[in-house]
Amino acid sequence: MNDIELAARLDRIESRAAIHELPIVYCLVMDERNVDGIRAIFSDTASMRSIDGVFTASGLDEIVTAFTGRFDALGPTNHVTHGHIVRFDDDDPDLACGSVGSHAELVRNSVPMVAALRYRDTYRRYDGIWKFEDRLMSYMYYLPIAEYESGLGDPKSMRAYGDHRPADWPDVLHDGDGSWLARYFPVSTPGRT
């Protein structure tokens, strides 16, 4: 392996570590309602969306405005990430995509609730710093704690807005197109056969 290949592999390792921190920082920023943090982790041209279309914001200022409006309906929150898969763009060393599993415990409109979330992300590096370029939220459930047992298997387990709406996933149970998942299937490791 030559020095150029070694430098590229080291860059990927360091980039992966930096990208893995982004969703964790996102959780802390959301829980602490830290607007400066939102501005630090999203790019100026970022977008933040939800599959159901309820949340949609383009550009950093619009993302901040959308979140600060959402904070008004929320009491304490505890966002937690689980697994995180990252894939790099082979043609652009400053571009990557990822998928993050997450849960949240929260109080929304004075009702204690729990949510299972997934994020499909695009990350871009600006001046050496990785940021969210796009986040797409989806939900398996968003339930009042009192309805968790009965609502978990219900295809209409999205109850954040006071009604019963369809869950976003699992796709296979809701006739969705799960083809997006293929981008995260195992890939070869550079330098190995």
Disulfide bonds with the S-S distance in Angstrom:
none
